[in-house]
Each structure stands twice: as structure tokens, then as C-alpha cells.
Amino acid sequence: MDKIHDIIIIGAGVVGCALARALSRYKLDVLVLEKEDDVAGSTSKANSGVIHAGYHKKPGSLKATLNVAGHSYFQRLSDELDFPVKFIGKLVVAKKENEIEDLRKLMDRGFKNGVKGLELIDGKQIKHFEPNVNGFAAMHSPVSGITSPYLMCIALAENAHLNGVDFVFDTEVTGISKEKEIFVVQVSNGSIYRSRWLINSAGLNSARVSQMICENDHRMYPCRGEYYITDKVDTLIKRLIYPTPSKDGVTLGIHITPTLDGNILIGPSAEYIERLDDTASTREVMDKLKRESSQFLPPIKEAKFIRNYAGIRAKLFHPSSGVKDADFVIEEDESIKRMINLIGIESPGLTAAPAIAEKVVGIIGEKEALVDDEKFNPERKAPVVFEHLSDDEKARLIEQDPDYGEIVCRCETITKKEVLAALNNPLGVRTLDGVKKRCRAGMGRCQGGFCTPRIVEIMTDEYGISPEEIYKNNESSNMFFGKVKDDREEG
């Protein structure tokens, strides 16, 4: 391929998608390469979806500065891109009196970082806020919030694509070189892409990608976080519930996170592992999640758990080294000009993502003039969520299109029309996981037991896809390998 792009972004997680959208404001030819089948295909999809206020990280660090700056973008992004955001608040709970000093340190750090509204409350006030939560005292953070990490990524990417950014999926970068002033990027299918700028936003693989062309000592230490998901129990808590952070300062402890859909996330755990792809769930950790969460929220023991899963954090340190934290690496490589590395983007990476994107745009803008694209459209409209509508609105839509009257996913009340909208998404993703991310079909109590056959039927009937061409998430995850009985056979 002889075409030379202005910028290639490697990675379509939340930071890569935020970058794509930020750069689409300018007259630039931008390409995003992603090794997974969809945006939010790795760490971002396993994110808790917490919009952090910004009191955890060291004042003056990139993590602290970009966390607070990123937080300020969310309401505007939600309004423009039509993805859900709720600032529900958070309680960081002390179980014992001797933990109050730790809460005061958190508050002091938060105030230095510019976080507003932090206050210390006692056990009686905890019960006023959250009747089901036990604790001696708590720090209340009213500006903390929640979002859907995958819906946020989809919204950013779709708007970027609307404004001219191209996305290529199932395309892993295998080699990088530079010929004069042009980067040459080799990918897994044998194709070659070229660009003037190269932005490494490869998440867990960012250190490896940087070392394809840059000499550095960055190393990734994968840290697995396991989660439990409850059935819908939206009456148990209204706010995020966190324990006082661990004394070693390495983890924030087991979180209890209400979701936008009425479920509760418990987790993540923190376990350093050897492989970047080891997302196994373990009985030992599952038991620990239940045990520790019930100390703060006793009724959680009676909740029904419908799923467990794990994600991998991109850590730049191992606790055995004595290091407690490492800052984001966001820099143009000194030896390879116009190569920008984003390495070790872990929590609060989702909250910081919009500010990280603006920082990278600033680095590029220092080297060349960025010309505003007068055709840039900042808005994107999300598909209809049928369950959220009034009865009158539902009736009106069904009259207009009978596909709204056919329920495909009973657990989440997802209609055929919503499934079709998910399959016809602007990014061209057409997998079962792609449908799940976009309309929640398969995320409910039965975890796809009822709706999966119906979605498969829609895909074969509407698009002429054979069952063997239907994948869970990529071409190595076939759902079907043939028939056990020929349709022509009788009996």
C-alpha cells in the first residue's frame, strides 16, 4: 500500500478511541489499527467503568493531573456522543477507627489535586446515605461517577469514523521501521501501512510495540483483576463503595460498583501473573470477592450472581521491586521523532482518556500546524434503547416498525430492531460479542441462553451468513463447525 497517512494509531481501547476522535477535529488522514475484532477488545472492556474524582494519585503526577482534567470532559462528551454517564458519588469506607487517618490523607491528596466536595462522614451519616452499608466512617466523594466503558469506546470511535477516521480490525502490528521520515508498519495479514506520525496506544502490548523500533527498558507486568456480576439488585446501593486503600498503596481494594443497568460489579482483585492473555477466573478469588464485599454490604450475600470474568491491567512495576506505583508514560521518543508512546496506561486511564488525547494532540501541534476541519461534527446519536422508553413511545415505534415489537433477548428486553441496529453499526463489526456490547443482548440473567440462537437466525436470514461464518469475537472463535444432521434428512 503506497498511501501515506498523516497519523496511525495502534490500539482501539478507550485511549486510542479518544485519540481518534480528538484528531478527527483536524484536516488529517488518521488510521487506527486494532488486533482485536472491535473497539474495547481487551483491557477497556473489562474496566469497572468508574469515573474517578482524582484523589488517589500523587499530586503533580500525570495520573493525578490527567485524571482531574479528564473528569471535567465527561458530561460534555456524554451530551455530544450520547453515551451514558451518571455522577452517583462514592463512599470510601473505614471499617475501624484506626483507618480514619488514611481517609484524611486521601482527602488531603484530593484537595491538592483540585478535587471538589470531599468530606469526612461518620457511621450514622453512612447509614443515611447507604442504609445497607456498614462502616465506622467514610470519605464522601460526590463527583465520582460511572459509565459504560465499551459504550464510551463505541461512541468515540463511531464519531471519529463519521469524521473521516478509518478503523482496521483483526490486524496485529508485527513490525515497525522508519524509511527517511515515514513509518512503515507491518501487520499480521501481510499488509503494510505508512504514516508520518505513529502513536502507540497498544495497552498491554504497548511496551512490546515500542521496542519494535525504539530502544527502551519499559516492561509490562500483567496484573489480573477478577470480577463478579450480580443479577439486577439496584435497591442495594446507590453509590460506589470502596474500602480504605491497602496499606502497601498498591491496590484500592475490592470495589462494589453499581452499574448503569442495575447490576453490581464486585472487584477487581489484583494478582500479578505471567501471561498477558491469562483471563481465567478462580474459585479462590471468587470466594474472596464475596467475603470481602459482604463486610461492607451484608445483603450482597443473598444476591444472585450471573457471571464472573477477568481483565488484565497494564502495570509498569512489580510489587516485589518495592515500587508502589508508576506514572503514565506519554512522550515522543527522543530517538525516533514523531513516534509517541503511551505506556502503562492503567487506572485512572478511562477517566483520563480525554485529557490524554488532548495532551497527545498538543505534542503533535508543537511540531506542525493543525488545521481545524470546518466539517467536523461533534455529535453522534446512539441507537434507541427500547426498554428505557415510555409505553406510548414503545407503541409508536412498534407501529412504525414491527421489528420493535419482537423481543429477542427476554432478560434485557432487547428487540429485533435493536439487534439489527447493532449488526449494522458504523464500524462494520458483525460478531455476537459486537451485538452484546452495543445492545446488551446476552448480558442478562441467562447469559445468552435464550437469545443467542435467535441472533444467529437473524444473522443468517438477514445477511445471508452461513452459521460457520458466525463468530463470538474473531475468526478463531467459530460458533458452529457444521451440521449434525442434513436439512434434507427426514425424521
C-alpha positions as CSV (number, residue, x, y, z in Angstrom):
1,M,0.0,0.0,0.0
2,D,1.6,3.3,-1.2
3,K,-0.8,5.6,0.6
4,I,0.9,7.7,3.4
5,H,-1.4,8.5,6.3
6,D,-0.8,11.5,8.5
7,I,-1.2,9.5,11.7
8,I,-1.5,5.8,12.5
9,I,-2.8,5.0,16.0
10,I,-2.1,1.5,17.2
11,G,-4.8,0.3,19.5
12,A,-8.6,1.0,19.8
13,G,-9.1,0.9,23.5
14,V,-10.6,3.8,25.3
15,V,-7.4,5.9,24.9
16,G,-7.0,5.0,21.2
17,C,-10.6,5.9,20.5
18,A,-10.4,9.2,22.4
19,L,-7.3,10.0,20.4
20,A,-9.0,9.1,17.1
21,R,-11.9,11.4,18.0
22,A,-9.7,14.3,19.1
23,L,-7.6,14.1,16.0
24,S,-10.7,13.9,13.7
25,R,-11.3,17.6,14.5
26,Y,-8.4,18.5,12.2
27,K,-7.6,18.1,8.5
28,L,-5.7,14.9,9.0
29,D,-5.7,11.4,7.5
30,V,-5.9,9.1,10.5
31,L,-5.9,5.3,10.6
32,V,-6.5,3.1,13.7
33,L,-5.1,-0.4,13.7
34,E,-6.5,-2.9,16.3
35,K,-5.5,-6.5,16.7
36,E,-8.9,-7.4,18.2
37,D,-12.2,-7.6,16.3
38,D,-13.7,-4.5,17.8
39,V,-13.0,-1.4,19.9
40,A,-12.6,-2.1,23.6
41,G,-11.5,-5.6,22.8
42,S,-9.0,-6.1,25.7
43,T,-8.4,-4.1,28.9
44,S,-11.1,-1.4,28.2
45,K,-14.0,-3.9,28.0
46,A,-13.0,-5.3,31.5
47,N,-12.8,-1.8,33.0
48,S,-15.1,-1.1,36.0
49,G,-16.5,2.0,34.3
50,V,-15.7,4.3,37.2
51,I,-15.2,8.0,36.5
52,H,-12.6,8.7,39.2
53,A,-12.7,12.1,41.0
54,G,-8.8,12.2,41.2
55,Y,-7.8,11.9,44.9
56,H,-5.8,8.6,44.7
57,K,-2.7,9.6,42.8
58,K,0.3,11.7,43.8
59,P,-0.1,15.4,43.3
60,G,1.8,16.6,40.3
61,S,1.9,13.2,38.6
62,L,0.4,12.7,35.1
63,K,-2.1,10.3,36.6
64,A,-3.4,12.9,39.0
65,T,-3.3,15.8,36.6
66,L,-4.9,14.0,33.7
67,N,-7.4,12.2,35.9
68,V,-8.9,15.6,37.2
69,A,-8.7,17.1,33.7
70,G,-10.3,14.1,32.1
71,H,-13.1,14.1,34.6
72,S,-14.1,17.6,33.5
73,Y,-14.7,16.3,29.9
74,F,-17.3,13.6,30.7
75,Q,-20.6,15.4,30.8
76,R,-19.9,17.3,27.6
77,L,-18.7,14.1,25.9
78,S,-21.8,12.3,27.1
79,D,-24.0,15.1,25.8
80,E,-22.3,15.2,22.4
81,L,-21.8,11.4,21.8
82,D,-24.9,10.1,23.6
83,F,-23.3,7.5,25.9
84,P,-24.4,7.1,29.5
85,V,-22.7,8.9,32.4
86,K,-24.0,9.3,36.0
87,F,-22.2,11.1,38.8
88,I,-23.6,9.0,41.6
89,G,-20.9,9.7,44.2
90,K,-18.6,7.3,46.1
91,L,-18.0,6.3,49.8
92,V,-14.5,5.2,50.7
93,V,-15.3,3.3,53.9
94,A,-13.2,2.7,57.0
95,K,-14.1,-0.4,58.9
96,K,-12.2,0.7,62.1
97,E,-11.3,3.9,63.8
98,N,-7.6,3.5,63.0
99,E,-8.4,3.8,59.3
100,I,-9.7,7.4,59.7
101,E,-6.3,8.8,59.4
102,D,-5.9,7.1,56.0
103,L,-9.1,8.8,54.9
104,R,-7.8,12.1,55.9
105,K,-4.6,11.5,53.8
106,L,-6.8,10.7,50.8
107,M,-8.8,13.9,51.3
108,D,-5.6,16.0,51.6
109,R,-4.3,14.4,48.4
110,G,-7.6,15.1,46.7
111,F,-7.7,18.7,47.7
112,K,-4.1,19.2,46.4
113,N,-5.2,17.6,43.1
114,G,-8.1,20.1,42.9
115,V,-11.0,17.6,43.7
116,K,-14.1,19.4,44.9
117,G,-16.6,18.4,47.5
118,L,-14.7,15.8,49.5
119,E,-16.0,15.3,53.1
120,L,-15.5,13.0,56.0
121,I,-18.7,11.4,57.4
122,D,-19.4,9.2,60.4
123,G,-21.2,5.8,60.7
124,K,-24.6,7.4,61.2
125,Q,-24.2,9.5,58.1
126,I,-23.1,6.4,56.1
127,K,-26.4,4.8,57.0
128,H,-28.2,8.0,55.9
129,F,-26.6,7.8,52.5
130,E,-26.5,4.0,52.2
131,P,-28.7,2.1,54.7
132,N,-27.2,-1.3,53.7
133,V,-23.6,-0.3,54.1
134,N,-21.6,-0.9,57.3
135,G,-18.7,1.3,58.3
136,F,-17.1,3.3,61.1
137,A,-16.5,6.4,58.9
138,A,-16.2,7.2,55.3
139,M,-14.9,9.8,52.8
140,H,-17.7,11.0,50.6
141,S,-16.8,12.0,47.0
142,P,-19.9,13.4,45.4
143,V,-18.4,13.9,42.0
144,S,-17.3,10.3,41.3
145,G,-19.4,8.6,38.6
146,I,-19.9,5.6,36.4
147,T,-20.2,5.0,32.7
148,S,-20.1,2.0,30.3
149,P,-16.5,1.6,29.1
150,Y,-17.5,-0.3,25.9
151,L,-20.3,2.1,25.0
152,M,-17.9,5.0,25.6
153,C,-15.4,3.5,23.3
154,I,-18.0,2.8,20.6
155,A,-19.3,6.3,20.8
156,L,-15.8,7.9,20.5
157,A,-14.9,5.5,17.6
158,E,-18.2,6.0,15.7
159,N,-17.9,9.8,15.9
160,A,-14.3,9.6,14.8
161,H,-15.3,7.4,11.9
162,L,-18.1,9.8,11.0
163,N,-15.4,12.5,10.8
164,G,-13.2,10.5,8.5
165,V,-11.0,8.2,10.7
166,D,-10.6,4.7,9.3
167,F,-10.5,1.6,11.6
168,V,-9.0,-1.7,10.6
169,F,-9.7,-4.6,13.0
170,D,-8.2,-8.1,13.4
171,T,-4.9,-6.5,12.4
172,E,-2.0,-7.0,14.8
173,V,1.2,-5.0,14.3
174,T,4.1,-7.3,13.7
175,G,6.9,-4.9,12.8
176,I,7.8,-1.2,12.6
177,S,10.5,0.6,10.7
178,K,11.2,4.1,9.5
179,E,12.3,5.0,6.0
180,K,13.5,8.6,6.0
181,E,10.6,10.4,7.6
182,I,7.9,7.8,7.0
183,F,6.9,5.0,9.4
184,V,6.4,1.6,7.8
185,V,4.0,-0.6,9.8
186,Q,3.8,-4.3,9.0
187,V,0.7,-6.2,10.2
188,S,-0.4,-9.8,10.7
189,N,-2.1,-10.3,7.4
190,G,0.9,-9.2,5.4
191,S,-0.3,-5.7,4.6
192,I,1.9,-2.6,5.1
193,Y,0.7,0.8,6.2
194,R,2.7,4.0,6.1
195,S,2.4,7.3,8.1
196,R,4.2,10.5,9.1
197,W,3.3,10.1,12.7
198,L,2.9,6.9,14.8
199,I,1.0,6.8,18.1
200,N,1.5,3.6,20.2
201,S,-1.7,3.2,22.3
202,A,-1.4,-0.6,22.4
203,G,-2.3,-1.1,26.0
204,L,-1.0,-4.4,27.4
205,N,1.3,-4.6,24.3
206,S,2.5,-1.0,24.3
207,A,6.0,-1.8,25.7
208,R,6.5,-4.6,23.1
209,V,5.2,-2.4,20.3
210,S,7.5,0.5,21.3
211,Q,10.5,-1.9,21.3
212,M,9.9,-2.8,17.7
213,I,11.5,0.5,16.8
214,C,12.6,2.2,20.0
215,E,15.3,1.3,22.5
216,N,13.9,1.5,26.0
217,D,13.7,-0.5,29.2
218,H,9.9,-0.5,29.6
219,R,8.4,-3.8,30.6
220,M,4.8,-4.8,31.2
221,Y,3.8,-6.7,34.3
222,P,0.3,-8.1,33.7
223,C,-2.0,-7.9,36.7
224,R,-5.2,-9.8,36.6
225,G,-8.4,-8.5,38.1
226,E,-11.3,-10.8,38.6
227,Y,-15.0,-9.6,38.9
228,Y,-18.3,-11.0,39.9
229,I,-21.6,-9.6,38.5
230,T,-24.8,-9.8,40.3
231,D,-28.3,-10.0,38.8
232,K,-30.2,-6.7,38.9
233,V,-30.2,-5.5,42.5
234,D,-30.4,-1.7,42.1
235,T,-32.0,-1.2,45.5
236,L,-29.0,-2.3,47.5
237,I,-26.7,0.7,46.9
238,K,-26.9,4.0,45.1
239,R,-23.2,4.9,45.3
240,L,-19.8,3.4,44.6
241,I,-18.5,1.7,47.8
242,Y,-14.7,1.4,48.2
243,P,-12.7,0.2,51.2
244,T,-9.8,2.3,52.6
245,P,-6.9,1.6,50.3
246,S,-4.4,-1.1,51.2
247,K,-1.5,-0.1,53.5
248,D,1.0,-1.0,50.8
249,G,-0.5,1.5,48.5
250,V,-0.5,-0.9,45.6
251,T,-4.3,-1.6,45.2
252,L,-7.5,0.2,46.0
253,G,-9.1,-3.0,47.4
254,I,-12.3,-4.7,46.4
255,H,-14.8,-2.3,45.0
256,I,-18.6,-2.5,45.0
257,T,-19.8,-0.8,41.8
258,P,-23.4,-0.2,40.8
259,T,-23.8,-0.3,37.1
260,L,-26.0,1.7,34.7
261,D,-28.1,-1.3,34.1
262,G,-29.0,-2.3,37.7
263,N,-26.3,-5.0,38.3
264,I,-23.5,-4.7,40.7
265,L,-19.8,-5.4,40.0
266,I,-17.7,-6.8,42.7
267,G,-13.9,-6.5,42.2
268,P,-11.4,-6.3,40.8
269,S,-8.9,-8.4,42.6
270,A,-5.2,-7.9,41.9
271,E,-2.9,-10.8,41.1
272,Y,0.4,-10.5,39.1
273,I,0.6,-13.2,36.5
274,E,2.9,-14.3,33.8
275,R,0.8,-14.1,30.6
276,L,-0.9,-11.1,29.1
277,D,-3.8,-13.3,28.0
278,D,-4.5,-15.2,31.2
279,T,-8.0,-14.1,32.0
280,A,-9.0,-17.1,33.9
281,S,-11.4,-16.8,36.9
282,T,-10.6,-18.8,40.0
283,R,-12.8,-20.2,42.8
284,E,-10.4,-18.8,45.5
285,V,-10.7,-15.2,44.2
286,M,-14.4,-15.5,43.7
287,D,-14.9,-16.6,47.3
288,K,-12.7,-13.7,48.4
289,L,-14.7,-11.2,46.4
290,K,-17.9,-12.4,48.1
291,R,-16.4,-12.5,51.6
292,E,-14.8,-9.0,51.4
293,S,-17.7,-7.3,49.8
294,S,-20.1,-8.6,52.4
295,Q,-18.1,-7.0,55.2
296,F,-19.3,-3.6,53.8
297,L,-22.6,-4.7,52.2
298,P,-24.0,-7.7,54.1
299,P,-27.1,-8.2,51.9
300,I,-24.8,-8.9,48.9
301,K,-24.5,-12.4,50.2
302,E,-28.2,-13.0,49.2
303,A,-27.7,-11.6,45.7
304,K,-27.8,-13.9,42.7
305,F,-24.5,-13.9,40.7
306,I,-24.9,-14.3,37.0
307,R,-21.4,-14.1,35.7
308,N,-17.7,-13.8,36.5
309,Y,-14.8,-12.6,34.3
310,A,-11.3,-11.1,34.5
311,G,-9.3,-8.4,32.8
312,I,-5.6,-7.6,32.7
313,R,-4.1,-4.3,33.9
314,A,-1.0,-2.8,32.2
315,K,1.4,-2.4,35.1
316,L,4.9,-0.9,34.7
317,F,6.1,-2.3,38.0
318,H,6.0,-5.5,40.1
319,P,5.4,-5.2,43.9
320,S,8.5,-7.3,44.6
321,S,10.6,-4.4,43.4
322,G,9.3,-2.2,46.3
323,V,7.7,0.2,43.9
324,K,4.1,1.1,44.8
325,D,3.1,3.0,41.6
326,A,4.4,4.1,38.3
327,D,3.2,7.1,36.3
328,F,1.8,7.2,32.8
329,V,4.5,7.3,30.1
330,I,3.3,9.8,27.5
331,E,6.1,11.0,25.3
332,E,7.6,11.5,21.9
333,D,10.5,9.1,21.6
334,E,13.8,11.1,21.8
335,S,15.5,9.0,19.1
336,I,12.5,8.2,16.8
337,K,10.9,11.6,16.0
338,R,7.1,11.6,15.6
339,M,6.7,8.3,17.5
340,I,4.5,9.0,20.5
341,N,4.4,6.2,23.1
342,L,1.6,5.8,25.6
343,I,2.8,3.1,28.0
344,G,1.4,1.9,31.4
345,I,-2.0,3.5,30.9
346,E,-3.8,1.8,33.7
347,S,-6.3,3.2,36.3
348,P,-7.3,6.0,36.1
349,G,-6.8,5.6,32.3
350,L,-10.5,5.6,31.4
351,T,-11.2,8.8,33.3
352,A,-8.0,10.4,32.0
353,A,-8.5,9.3,28.4
354,P,-10.0,12.5,27.0
355,A,-7.2,14.5,28.6
356,I,-4.5,12.1,27.4
357,A,-5.9,12.6,23.9
358,E,-5.6,16.4,24.2
359,K,-2.1,16.1,25.6
360,V,-1.0,14.0,22.6
361,V,-2.7,16.5,20.2
362,G,-0.7,19.2,21.9
363,I,2.6,17.2,21.3
364,I,1.7,17.0,17.6
365,G,0.7,20.6,17.5
366,E,4.1,21.7,18.8
367,K,5.7,20.2,15.7
368,E,3.2,21.2,13.0
369,A,0.2,23.4,12.4
370,L,-3.0,21.6,12.9
371,V,-5.8,23.0,10.7
372,D,-9.4,22.8,12.0
373,D,-11.7,20.8,9.8
374,E,-14.8,23.0,9.4
375,K,-16.8,19.9,8.5
376,F,-16.2,18.3,11.9
377,N,-19.4,17.1,13.6
378,P,-19.0,16.7,17.3
379,E,-22.3,14.8,17.7
380,R,-23.3,11.2,17.4
381,K,-26.7,9.7,18.2
382,A,-26.9,6.3,19.9
383,P,-29.4,3.7,18.8
384,V,-32.8,3.5,20.6
385,V,-32.9,1.6,23.9
386,F,-36.4,0.3,23.7
387,E,-36.6,-0.7,27.4
388,H,-36.0,2.9,28.5
389,L,-39.0,4.3,26.6
390,S,-42.4,5.1,27.9
391,D,-45.3,2.8,26.9
392,D,-46.6,5.4,24.5
393,E,-43.2,5.7,22.8
394,K,-42.9,2.0,22.5
395,A,-46.3,1.7,20.9
396,R,-45.5,4.4,18.4
397,L,-42.2,2.7,17.4
398,I,-43.9,-0.7,17.0
399,E,-46.5,0.9,14.8
400,Q,-43.7,2.4,12.7
401,D,-41.6,-0.7,12.6
402,P,-42.9,-4.2,13.7
403,D,-39.3,-5.3,14.5
404,Y,-39.6,-3.2,17.7
405,G,-42.4,-5.5,18.7
406,E,-40.4,-8.7,18.6
407,I,-38.4,-9.4,21.7
408,V,-35.1,-11.3,21.0
409,C,-33.5,-11.0,24.5
410,R,-36.0,-11.6,27.3
411,C,-33.6,-10.9,30.2
412,E,-32.8,-7.4,28.9
413,T,-35.9,-6.7,26.8
414,I,-33.9,-6.3,23.6
415,T,-35.9,-6.1,20.4
416,K,-35.1,-7.4,16.9
417,K,-34.8,-3.8,15.7
418,E,-32.1,-3.2,18.3
419,V,-30.2,-6.3,17.3
420,L,-30.3,-5.2,13.7
421,A,-29.1,-1.8,14.6
422,A,-26.2,-3.4,16.5
423,L,-25.3,-5.6,13.5
424,N,-25.4,-2.6,11.1
425,N,-23.1,-0.5,13.3
426,P,-20.9,2.2,11.5
427,L,-17.7,0.3,12.3
428,G,-18.8,-2.8,10.4
429,V,-18.4,-5.2,13.4
430,R,-20.6,-8.2,13.0
431,T,-20.0,-10.7,15.8
432,L,-22.0,-12.0,18.7
433,D,-19.8,-10.0,21.1
434,G,-20.2,-6.9,18.9
435,V,-24.0,-7.3,19.3
436,K,-23.7,-7.8,23.1
437,K,-21.6,-4.6,23.5
438,R,-23.9,-2.5,21.5
439,C,-27.4,-3.5,22.8
440,R,-26.8,-5.8,25.8
441,A,-28.4,-8.9,24.1
442,G,-26.8,-11.8,26.0
443,M,-25.8,-9.8,29.1
444,G,-28.8,-10.7,31.2
445,R,-29.6,-13.5,33.7
446,C,-29.4,-16.4,31.2
447,Q,-26.2,-15.0,29.6
448,G,-27.4,-15.6,26.1
449,G,-29.0,-19.0,26.6
450,F,-32.3,-17.7,25.1
451,C,-31.3,-15.0,22.6
452,T,-28.1,-16.4,21.0
453,P,-30.0,-18.9,18.7
454,R,-32.4,-16.1,17.7
455,I,-29.5,-13.7,17.0
456,V,-27.8,-16.4,14.9
457,E,-31.1,-16.8,13.0
458,I,-31.3,-13.1,12.3
459,M,-27.7,-13.1,11.0
460,T,-28.3,-16.0,8.7
461,D,-31.7,-14.7,7.4
462,E,-30.9,-11.0,7.1
463,Y,-27.4,-11.1,5.8
464,G,-27.0,-14.5,4.1
465,I,-24.3,-15.5,6.5
466,S,-23.8,-19.3,7.0
467,P,-23.6,-20.5,10.6
468,E,-20.0,-21.4,10.1
469,E,-19.2,-17.7,9.4
470,I,-20.6,-16.6,12.7
471,Y,-18.0,-15.8,15.3
472,K,-18.1,-15.0,19.0
473,N,-15.5,-12.3,18.5
474,N,-13.0,-13.2,15.8
475,E,-12.2,-15.8,13.1
476,S,-10.7,-18.1,15.7
477,S,-13.9,-18.2,17.8
478,N,-16.4,-20.0,15.5
479,M,-19.7,-20.8,17.0
480,F,-20.5,-23.6,14.5
481,F,-18.4,-26.1,12.6
482,G,-21.1,-27.9,10.6
483,K,-24.4,-29.7,11.0
484,V,-25.1,-32.9,13.0
485,K,-28.0,-33.6,10.5
486,D,-28.6,-32.6,7.0
487,D,-31.7,-30.4,6.5
488,R,-32.9,-32.8,3.7
489,E,-33.0,-35.8,6.1
490,E,-36.3,-36.8,7.4
491,G,-37.3,-37.8,10.9
